[in-house]
Structure formats: structure tokens, C-alpha cells
């Protein structure tokens, strides 16, 4: 499979970052163990629920999920998480 190259207009800083990345000079900082555990705990799904919603709402959610390329249950879970976290 051929790799296509897209030409972007980069400013000088972006060019430096890209060159550093391509040459392997960018290093990632170690992630603190507490952050790793918090992320794992956030992603853990250990409760099932049953809800009743209108058929129209469910079809709309399924369409939106299909456009995003994800299962509709994942989209619903994401919406609940965003709302509970104050991001929605």
C-alpha cells in the first residue's frame, strides 16, 4: 500500500516539531502511576443499566454513531460520561 504525502503549509515552529518527530528526537514524558490508575478507573465499565427512550431518539443516536464510526452504546456512554463530568 503506497503512503500518500500531503503537503501542508507549516510555520517555522511546526516544521521544527515535525522534523524532530520524524528524526525520533521527540521523547514522551513518563506518566505518573496515579494518572494511569485514574485513567483505568475512568474507563472501567462495571455497571449495566436499562433505560427506555423513544424510538425516534434511538434511531437518531444510531445515525449519529454510524457517522462517527462507533457503536451507538459507546456514543450513549460517552454522552453520559461527558454530562456527569460537566463537559456537556
Secondary structure, DSSP 8 states (H G I E B T S, - for coil): -----------HHHHHHHHHHHTT--------HHHHHHHHHHH-----------HHHHHHHHHHHHHHTS-HHHHHHHHHHHHHTT--
